[in-house]
Amino acid sequence: MKSIKNRREHIGLTQAQFASSLQVSRATVAMWETEKSYPRADLLPKIAQLLGCTIDDLYADEPEKEVS
């Protein structure tokens, strides 16, 4: 769920701020962002709301950048 990191950074939240909003630890957010674990299903609606996206967007692959 690397899109969590990209979206979180885009809206200017630190991992600690994001974690606090979700009532989880900063380490938990770090694990999500490195795909070592995934958020619980009950947190997905709140994560999507905080990031201004849909739950589906959280699982969408990031568009690959072209290398020239």
PDB file of N, CA, C and O in Angstrom:
ATOM      1  N   MET A   1       0.828  -1.185   0.000  1.00  0.00           N
ATOM      2  CA  MET A   1       0.000   0.000   0.000  1.00  0.00           C
ATOM      3  C   MET A   1       0.875   1.252   0.000  1.00  0.00           C
ATOM      4  O   MET A   1       0.725   2.143   0.836  1.00  0.00           O
ATOM      5  N   LYS A   2       1.766   1.287  -0.938  1.00  0.00           N
ATOM      6  CA  LYS A   2       2.645   2.444  -1.027  1.00  0.00           C
ATOM      7  C   LYS A   2       1.873   3.707  -1.364  1.00  0.00           C
ATOM      8  O   LYS A   2       2.361   4.817  -1.154  1.00  0.00           O
ATOM      9  N   SER A   3       0.659   3.535  -1.890  1.00  0.00           N
ATOM     10  CA  SER A   3      -0.144   4.720  -2.184  1.00  0.00           C
ATOM     11  C   SER A   3      -0.491   5.473  -0.894  1.00  0.00           C
ATOM     12  O   SER A   3      -0.725   6.681  -0.931  1.00  0.00           O
ATOM     13  N   ILE A   4      -0.526   4.777   0.235  1.00  0.00           N
ATOM     14  CA  ILE A   4      -0.778   5.465   1.512  1.00  0.00           C
ATOM     15  C   ILE A   4       0.327   6.488   1.749  1.00  0.00           C
ATOM     16  O   ILE A   4       0.046   7.637   2.093  1.00  0.00           O
ATOM     17  N   LYS A   5       1.565   6.083   1.571  1.00  0.00           N
ATOM     18  CA  LYS A   5       2.682   7.002   1.798  1.00  0.00           C
ATOM     19  C   LYS A   5       2.603   8.186   0.847  1.00  0.00           C
ATOM     20  O   LYS A   5       2.715   9.335   1.274  1.00  0.00           O
ATOM     21  N   ASN A   6       2.412   7.918  -0.428  1.00  0.00           N
ATOM     22  CA  ASN A   6       2.364   8.998  -1.411  1.00  0.00           C
ATOM     23  C   ASN A   6       1.234   9.969  -1.114  1.00  0.00           C
ATOM     24  O   ASN A   6       1.428  11.184  -1.164  1.00  0.00           O
ATOM     25  N   ARG A   7       0.066   9.447  -0.808  1.00  0.00           N
ATOM     26  CA  ARG A   7      -1.081  10.307  -0.522  1.00  0.00           C
ATOM     27  C   ARG A   7      -0.888  11.065   0.795  1.00  0.00           C
ATOM     28  O   ARG A   7      -1.231  12.244   0.890  1.00  0.00           O
ATOM     29  N   ARG A   8      -0.344  10.396   1.799  1.00  0.00           N
ATOM     30  CA  ARG A   8      -0.094  11.041   3.098  1.00  0.00           C
ATOM     31  C   ARG A   8       0.875  12.206   2.932  1.00  0.00           C
ATOM     32  O   ARG A   8       0.636  13.303   3.436  1.00  0.00           O
ATOM     33  N   GLU A   9       1.965  11.956   2.221  1.00  0.00           N
ATOM     34  CA  GLU A   9       2.947  13.012   2.001  1.00  0.00           C
ATOM     35  C   GLU A   9       2.361  14.153   1.174  1.00  0.00           C
ATOM     36  O   GLU A   9       2.664  15.321   1.422  1.00  0.00           O
ATOM     37  N   HIS A  10       1.529  13.820   0.200  1.00  0.00           N
ATOM     38  CA  HIS A  10       0.919  14.836  -0.668  1.00  0.00           C
ATOM     39  C   HIS A  10       0.063  15.817   0.127  1.00  0.00           C
ATOM     40  O   HIS A  10       0.017  17.006  -0.189  1.00  0.00           O
ATOM     41  N   ILE A  11      -0.616  15.315   1.160  1.00  0.00           N
ATOM     42  CA  ILE A  11      -1.456  16.219   1.952  1.00  0.00           C
ATOM     43  C   ILE A  11      -0.700  16.813   3.144  1.00  0.00           C
ATOM     44  O   ILE A  11      -1.271  17.569   3.930  1.00  0.00           O
ATOM     45  N   GLY A  12       0.579  16.470   3.274  1.00  0.00           N
ATOM     46  CA  GLY A  12       1.433  17.106   4.267  1.00  0.00           C
ATOM     47  C   GLY A  12       1.336  16.568   5.681  1.00  0.00           C
ATOM     48  O   GLY A  12       1.605  17.292   6.640  1.00  0.00           O
ATOM     49  N   LEU A  13       0.953  15.306   5.824  1.00  0.00           N
ATOM     50  CA  LEU A  13       0.903  14.698   7.154  1.00  0.00           C
ATOM     51  C   LEU A  13       2.154  13.871   7.402  1.00  0.00           C
ATOM     52  O   LEU A  13       2.641  13.178   6.508  1.00  0.00           O
ATOM     53  N   THR A  14       2.666  13.949   8.617  1.00  0.00           N
ATOM     54  CA  THR A  14       3.757  13.061   9.008  1.00  0.00           C
ATOM     55  C   THR A  14       3.161  11.693   9.354  1.00  0.00           C
ATOM     56  O   THR A  14       1.950  11.552   9.525  1.00  0.00           O
ATOM     57  N   GLN A  15       4.027  10.701   9.452  1.00  0.00           N
ATOM     58  CA  GLN A  15       3.553   9.389   9.889  1.00  0.00           C
ATOM     59  C   GLN A  15       2.928   9.498  11.271  1.00  0.00           C
ATOM     60  O   GLN A  15       1.903   8.870  11.539  1.00  0.00           O
ATOM     61  N   ALA A  16       3.530  10.281  12.145  1.00  0.00           N
ATOM     62  CA  ALA A  16       3.020  10.418  13.516  1.00  0.00           C
ATOM     63  C   ALA A  16       1.635  11.069  13.524  1.00  0.00           C
ATOM     64  O   ALA A  16       0.752  10.624  14.257  1.00  0.00           O
ATOM     65  N   GLN A  17       1.439  12.096  12.735  1.00  0.00           N
ATOM     66  CA  GLN A  17       0.133  12.761  12.667  1.00  0.00           C
ATOM     67  C   GLN A  17      -0.927  11.818  12.110  1.00  0.00           C
ATOM     68  O   GLN A  17      -2.041  11.740  12.630  1.00  0.00           O
ATOM     69  N   PHE A  18      -0.566  11.107  11.049  1.00  0.00           N
ATOM     70  CA  PHE A  18      -1.487  10.157  10.422  1.00  0.00           C
ATOM     71  C   PHE A  18      -1.852   9.051  11.415  1.00  0.00           C
ATOM     72  O   PHE A  18      -3.022   8.692  11.552  1.00  0.00           O
ATOM     73  N   ALA A  19      -0.853   8.522  12.097  1.00  0.00           N
ATOM     74  CA  ALA A  19      -1.064   7.460  13.090  1.00  0.00           C
ATOM     75  C   ALA A  19      -1.975   7.943  14.210  1.00  0.00           C
ATOM     76  O   ALA A  19      -2.886   7.229  14.628  1.00  0.00           O
ATOM     77  N   SER A  20      -1.730   9.144  14.689  1.00  0.00           N
ATOM     78  CA  SER A  20      -2.539   9.700  15.769  1.00  0.00           C
ATOM     79  C   SER A  20      -4.002   9.824  15.357  1.00  0.00           C
ATOM     80  O   SER A  20      -4.899   9.525  16.144  1.00  0.00           O
ATOM     81  N   SER A  21      -4.239  10.259  14.139  1.00  0.00           N
ATOM     82  CA  SER A  21      -5.612  10.392  13.628  1.00  0.00           C
ATOM     83  C   SER A  21      -6.338   9.053  13.575  1.00  0.00           C
ATOM     84  O   SER A  21      -7.558   8.984  13.718  1.00  0.00           O
ATOM     85  N   LEU A  22      -5.561   7.992  13.365  1.00  0.00           N
ATOM     86  CA  LEU A  22      -6.144   6.650  13.250  1.00  0.00           C
ATOM     87  C   LEU A  22      -6.065   5.868  14.560  1.00  0.00           C
ATOM     88  O   LEU A  22      -6.572   4.750  14.650  1.00  0.00           O
ATOM     89  N   GLN A  23      -5.435   6.449  15.564  1.00  0.00           N
ATOM     90  CA  GLN A  23      -5.227   5.803  16.858  1.00  0.00           C
ATOM     91  C   GLN A  23      -4.455   4.483  16.725  1.00  0.00           C
ATOM     92  O   GLN A  23      -4.807   3.462  17.315  1.00  0.00           O
ATOM     93  N   VAL A  24      -3.386   4.556  15.922  1.00  0.00           N
ATOM     94  CA  VAL A  24      -2.448   3.438  15.785  1.00  0.00           C
ATOM     95  C   VAL A  24      -1.057   4.017  16.017  1.00  0.00           C
ATOM     96  O   VAL A  24      -0.899   5.234  16.110  1.00  0.00           O
ATOM     97  N   SER A  25      -0.060   3.161  16.109  1.00  0.00           N
ATOM     98  CA  SER A  25       1.303   3.645  16.324  1.00  0.00           C
ATOM     99  C   SER A  25       1.930   4.101  15.004  1.00  0.00           C
ATOM    100  O   SER A  25       1.506   3.698  13.920  1.00  0.00           O
ATOM    101  N   ARG A  26       2.949   4.953  15.128  1.00  0.00           N
ATOM    102  CA  ARG A  26       3.680   5.378  13.940  1.00  0.00           C
ATOM    103  C   ARG A  26       4.338   4.175  13.271  1.00  0.00           C
ATOM    104  O   ARG A  26       4.426   4.110  12.045  1.00  0.00           O
ATOM    105  N   ALA A  27       4.794   3.232  14.075  1.00  0.00           N
ATOM    106  CA  ALA A  27       5.415   2.021  13.530  1.00  0.00           C
ATOM    107  C   ALA A  27       4.423   1.227  12.684  1.00  0.00           C
ATOM    108  O   ALA A  27       4.805   0.617  11.685  1.00  0.00           O
ATOM    109  N   THR A  28       3.163   1.233  13.079  1.00  0.00           N
ATOM    110  CA  THR A  28       2.131   0.543  12.299  1.00  0.00           C
ATOM    111  C   THR A  28       1.997   1.178  10.926  1.00  0.00           C
ATOM    112  O   THR A  28       1.922   0.478   9.917  1.00  0.00           O
ATOM    113  N   VAL A  29       1.966   2.503  10.886  1.00  0.00           N
ATOM    114  CA  VAL A  29       1.878   3.208   9.604  1.00  0.00           C
ATOM    115  C   VAL A  29       3.098   2.887   8.742  1.00  0.00           C
ATOM    116  O   VAL A  29       2.967   2.657   7.540  1.00  0.00           O
ATOM    117  N   ALA A  30       4.274   2.873   9.347  1.00  0.00           N
ATOM    118  CA  ALA A  30       5.501   2.545   8.618  1.00  0.00           C
ATOM    119  C   ALA A  30       5.413   1.140   8.020  1.00  0.00           C
ATOM    120  O   ALA A  30       5.857   0.915   6.894  1.00  0.00           O
ATOM    121  N   MET A  31       4.847   0.206   8.764  1.00  0.00           N
ATOM    122  CA  MET A  31       4.697  -1.169   8.260  1.00  0.00           C
ATOM    123  C   MET A  31       3.747  -1.214   7.063  1.00  0.00           C
ATOM    124  O   MET A  31       3.984  -1.951   6.106  1.00  0.00           O
ATOM    125  N   TRP A  32       2.672  -0.427   7.118  1.00  0.00           N
ATOM    126  CA  TRP A  32       1.751  -0.372   5.975  1.00  0.00           C
ATOM    127  C   TRP A  32       2.455   0.183   4.750  1.00  0.00           C
ATOM    128  O   TRP A  32       2.316  -0.338   3.644  1.00  0.00           O
ATOM    129  N   GLU A  33       3.214   1.250   4.968  1.00  0.00           N
ATOM    130  CA  GLU A  33       3.856   1.934   3.842  1.00  0.00           C
ATOM    131  C   GLU A  33       4.957   1.104   3.198  1.00  0.00           C
ATOM    132  O   GLU A  33       5.281   1.311   2.029  1.00  0.00           O
ATOM    133  N   THR A  34       5.531   0.176   3.938  1.00  0.00           N
ATOM    134  CA  THR A  34       6.555  -0.700   3.376  1.00  0.00           C
ATOM    135  C   THR A  34       5.987  -2.068   3.020  1.00  0.00           C
ATOM    136  O   THR A  34       6.720  -2.982   2.640  1.00  0.00           O
ATOM    137  N   GLU A  35       4.680  -2.192   3.147  1.00  0.00           N
ATOM    138  CA  GLU A  35       3.945  -3.414   2.817  1.00  0.00           C
ATOM    139  C   GLU A  35       4.398  -4.626   3.622  1.00  0.00           C
ATOM    140  O   GLU A  35       4.350  -5.756   3.136  1.00  0.00           O
ATOM    141  N   LYS A  36       4.838  -4.384   4.857  1.00  0.00           N
ATOM    142  CA  LYS A  36       5.170  -5.487   5.756  1.00  0.00           C
ATOM    143  C   LYS A  36       3.935  -5.956   6.506  1.00  0.00           C
ATOM    144  O   LYS A  36       3.912  -7.052   7.065  1.00  0.00           O
ATOM    145  N   SER A  37       2.902  -5.107   6.513  1.00  0.00           N
ATOM    146  CA  SER A  37       1.595  -5.482   7.045  1.00  0.00           C
ATOM    147  C   SER A  37       0.570  -4.584   6.362  1.00  0.00           C
ATOM    148  O   SER A  37       0.925  -3.656   5.636  1.00  0.00           O
ATOM    149  N   TYR A  38      -0.681  -4.869   6.601  1.00  0.00           N
ATOM    150  CA  TYR A  38      -1.762  -4.130   5.956  1.00  0.00           C
ATOM    151  C   TYR A  38      -2.765  -3.668   7.008  1.00  0.00           C
ATOM    152  O   TYR A  38      -2.918  -4.303   8.051  1.00  0.00           O
ATOM    153  N   PRO A  39      -3.447  -2.559   6.728  1.00  0.00           N
ATOM    154  CA  PRO A  39      -4.425  -2.065   7.700  1.00  0.00           C
ATOM    155  C   PRO A  39      -5.575  -3.043   7.898  1.00  0.00           C
ATOM    156  O   PRO A  39      -5.932  -3.795   6.991  1.00  0.00           O
ATOM    157  N   ARG A  40      -6.145  -3.021   9.087  1.00  0.00           N
ATOM    158  CA  ARG A  40      -7.350  -3.809   9.344  1.00  0.00           C
ATOM    159  C   ARG A  40      -8.489  -3.258   8.494  1.00  0.00           C
ATOM    160  O   ARG A  40      -8.532  -2.064   8.200  1.00  0.00           O
ATOM    161  N   ALA A  41      -9.387  -4.112   8.111  1.00  0.00           N
ATOM    162  CA  ALA A  41     -10.504  -3.715   7.257  1.00  0.00           C
ATOM    163  C   ALA A  41     -11.330  -2.594   7.873  1.00  0.00           C
ATOM    164  O   ALA A  41     -11.829  -1.726   7.157  1.00  0.00           O
ATOM    165  N   ASP A  42     -11.476  -2.607   9.201  1.00  0.00           N
ATOM    166  CA  ASP A  42     -12.295  -1.574   9.836  1.00  0.00           C
ATOM    167  C   ASP A  42     -11.652  -0.187   9.785  1.00  0.00           C
ATOM    168  O   ASP A  42     -12.334   0.813  10.009  1.00  0.00           O
ATOM    169  N   LEU A  43     -10.350  -0.111   9.494  1.00  0.00           N
ATOM    170  CA  LEU A  43      -9.672   1.177   9.388  1.00  0.00           C
ATOM    171  C   LEU A  43      -9.712   1.762   7.972  1.00  0.00           C
ATOM    172  O   LEU A  43      -9.477   2.957   7.788  1.00  0.00           O
ATOM    173  N   LEU A  44     -10.004   0.937   6.991  1.00  0.00           N
ATOM    174  CA  LEU A  44      -9.936   1.400   5.604  1.00  0.00           C
ATOM    175  C   LEU A  44     -10.821   2.607   5.315  1.00  0.00           C
ATOM    176  O   LEU A  44     -10.354   3.535   4.654  1.00  0.00           O
ATOM    177  N   PRO A  45     -12.082   2.647   5.776  1.00  0.00           N
ATOM    178  CA  PRO A  45     -12.891   3.846   5.496  1.00  0.00           C
ATOM    179  C   PRO A  45     -12.282   5.123   6.077  1.00  0.00           C
ATOM    180  O   PRO A  45     -12.321   6.171   5.431  1.00  0.00           O
ATOM    181  N   LYS A  46     -11.728   5.050   7.272  1.00  0.00           N
ATOM    182  CA  LYS A  46     -11.137   6.238   7.891  1.00  0.00           C
ATOM    183  C   LYS A  46      -9.854   6.645   7.178  1.00  0.00           C
ATOM    184  O   LYS A  46      -9.594   7.834   6.993  1.00  0.00           O
ATOM    185  N   ILE A  47      -9.051   5.664   6.778  1.00  0.00           N
ATOM    186  CA  ILE A  47      -7.824   5.954   6.029  1.00  0.00           C
ATOM    187  C   ILE A  47      -8.184   6.667   4.727  1.00  0.00           C
ATOM    188  O   ILE A  47      -7.595   7.694   4.389  1.00  0.00           O
ATOM    189  N   ALA A  48      -9.144   6.120   4.011  1.00  0.00           N
ATOM    190  CA  ALA A  48      -9.565   6.723   2.740  1.00  0.00           C
ATOM    191  C   ALA A  48     -10.089   8.139   2.962  1.00  0.00           C
ATOM    192  O   ALA A  48      -9.788   9.041   2.180  1.00  0.00           O
ATOM    193  N   GLN A  49     -10.854   8.336   4.003  1.00  0.00           N
ATOM    194  CA  GLN A  49     -11.394   9.671   4.295  1.00  0.00           C
ATOM    195  C   GLN A  49     -10.261  10.655   4.582  1.00  0.00           C
ATOM    196  O   GLN A  49     -10.253  11.763   4.047  1.00  0.00           O
ATOM    197  N   LEU A  50      -9.316  10.259   5.415  1.00  0.00           N
ATOM    198  CA  LEU A  50      -8.194  11.139   5.753  1.00  0.00           C
ATOM    199  C   LEU A  50      -7.357  11.496   4.529  1.00  0.00           C
ATOM    200  O   LEU A  50      -6.850  12.612   4.414  1.00  0.00           O
ATOM    201  N   LEU A  51      -7.218  10.530   3.612  1.00  0.00           N
ATOM    202  CA  LEU A  51      -6.378  10.739   2.441  1.00  0.00           C
ATOM    203  C   LEU A  51      -7.155  11.323   1.255  1.00  0.00           C
ATOM    204  O   LEU A  51      -6.566  11.635   0.219  1.00  0.00           O
ATOM    205  N   GLY A  52      -8.470  11.470   1.407  1.00  0.00           N
ATOM    206  CA  GLY A  52      -9.276  12.053   0.337  1.00  0.00           C
ATOM    207  C   GLY A  52      -9.378  11.178  -0.888  1.00  0.00           C
ATOM    208  O   GLY A  52      -9.305  11.659  -2.019  1.00  0.00           O
ATOM    209  N   CYS A  53      -9.550   9.874  -0.655  1.00  0.00           N
ATOM    210  CA  CYS A  53      -9.651   8.938  -1.770  1.00  0.00           C
ATOM    211  C   CYS A  53     -10.664   7.851  -1.418  1.00  0.00           C
ATOM    212  O   CYS A  53     -11.277   7.879  -0.351  1.00  0.00           O
ATOM    213  N   THR A  54     -10.826   6.911  -2.315  1.00  0.00           N
ATOM    214  CA  THR A  54     -11.700   5.771  -2.043  1.00  0.00           C
ATOM    215  C   THR A  54     -10.849   4.611  -1.520  1.00  0.00           C
ATOM    216  O   THR A  54      -9.624   4.619  -1.639  1.00  0.00           O
ATOM    217  N   ILE A  55     -11.509   3.634  -0.952  1.00  0.00           N
ATOM    218  CA  ILE A  55     -10.799   2.429  -0.513  1.00  0.00           C
ATOM    219  C   ILE A  55     -10.151   1.750  -1.708  1.00  0.00           C
ATOM    220  O   ILE A  55      -9.024   1.265  -1.610  1.00  0.00           O
ATOM    221  N   ASP A  56     -10.853   1.711  -2.839  1.00  0.00           N
ATOM    222  CA  ASP A  56     -10.276   1.117  -4.052  1.00  0.00           C
ATOM    223  C   ASP A  56      -8.980   1.808  -4.448  1.00  0.00           C
ATOM    224  O   ASP A  56      -8.036   1.157  -4.894  1.00  0.00           O
ATOM    225  N   ASP A  57      -8.934   3.133  -4.284  1.00  0.00           N
ATOM    226  CA  ASP A  57      -7.722   3.878  -4.630  1.00  0.00           C
ATOM    227  C   ASP A  57      -6.525   3.419  -3.808  1.00  0.00           C
ATOM    228  O   ASP A  57      -5.394   3.458  -4.293  1.00  0.00           O
ATOM    229  N   LEU A  58      -6.753   2.992  -2.589  1.00  0.00           N
ATOM    230  CA  LEU A  58      -5.661   2.540  -1.724  1.00  0.00           C
ATOM    231  C   LEU A  58      -4.994   1.280  -2.278  1.00  0.00           C
ATOM    232  O   LEU A  58      -3.814   1.038  -2.029  1.00  0.00           O
ATOM    233  N   TYR A  59      -5.749   0.489  -3.022  1.00  0.00           N
ATOM    234  CA  TYR A  59      -5.225  -0.762  -3.568  1.00  0.00           C
ATOM    235  C   TYR A  59      -4.782  -0.643  -5.014  1.00  0.00           C
ATOM    236  O   TYR A  59      -4.207  -1.582  -5.564  1.00  0.00           O
ATOM    237  N   ALA A  60      -5.044   0.505  -5.639  1.00  0.00           N
ATOM    238  CA  ALA A  60      -4.672   0.683  -7.044  1.00  0.00           C
ATOM    239  C   ALA A  60      -3.158   0.752  -7.166  1.00  0.00           C
ATOM    240  O   ALA A  60      -2.476   1.332  -6.321  1.00  0.00           O
ATOM    241  N   ASP A  61      -2.653   0.156  -8.221  1.00  0.00           N
ATOM    242  CA  ASP A  61      -1.221   0.240  -8.491  1.00  0.00           C
ATOM    243  C   ASP A  61      -0.871   1.672  -8.850  1.00  0.00           C
ATOM    244  O   ASP A  61      -1.642   2.381  -9.498  1.00  0.00           O
ATOM    245  N   GLU A  62       0.295   2.072  -8.418  1.00  0.00           N
ATOM    246  CA  GLU A  62       0.788   3.398  -8.770  1.00  0.00           C
ATOM    247  C   GLU A  62       1.163   3.370 -10.248  1.00  0.00           C
ATOM    248  O   GLU A  62       1.739   2.392 -10.723  1.00  0.00           O
ATOM    249  N   PRO A  63       0.840   4.440 -10.978  1.00  0.00           N
ATOM    250  CA  PRO A  63       1.255   4.479 -12.373  1.00  0.00           C
ATOM    251  C   PRO A  63       2.779   4.495 -12.451  1.00  0.00           C
ATOM    252  O   PRO A  63       3.446   5.207 -11.701  1.00  0.00           O
ATOM    253  N   GLU A  64       3.307   3.710 -13.357  1.00  0.00           N
ATOM    254  CA  GLU A  64       4.757   3.664 -13.501  1.00  0.00           C
ATOM    255  C   GLU A  64       5.236   4.868 -14.298  1.00  0.00           C
ATOM    256  O   GLU A  64       4.598   5.282 -15.266  1.00  0.00           O
ATOM    257  N   LYS A  65       6.359   5.417 -13.882  1.00  0.00           N
ATOM    258  CA  LYS A  65       6.932   6.550 -14.595  1.00  0.00           C
ATOM    259  C   LYS A  65       7.772   6.027 -15.732  1.00  0.00           C
ATOM    260  O   LYS A  65       8.518   5.057 -15.594  1.00  0.00           O
ATOM    261  N   GLU A  66       7.630   6.698 -16.865  1.00  0.00           N
ATOM    262  CA  GLU A  66       8.437   6.287 -18.024  1.00  0.00           C
ATOM    263  C   GLU A  66       9.866   6.742 -17.839  1.00  0.00           C
ATOM    264  O   GLU A  66      10.128   7.848 -17.365  1.00  0.00           O
ATOM    265  N   VAL A  67      10.783   5.876 -18.219  1.00  0.00           N
ATOM    266  CA  VAL A  67      12.190   6.206 -18.166  1.00  0.00           C
ATOM    267  C   VAL A  67      12.648   6.492 -19.584  1.00  0.00           C
ATOM    268  O   VAL A  67      12.450   5.675 -20.482  1.00  0.00           O
ATOM    269  N   SER A  68      13.254   7.638 -19.784  1.00  0.00           N
ATOM    270  CA  SER A  68      13.699   7.962 -21.149  1.00  0.00           C
ATOM    271  C   SER A  68      15.204   8.069 -21.228  1.00  0.00           C
ATOM    272  O   SER A  68      15.748   8.334 -22.300  1.00  0.00           O
TER     273      SER A  68
END
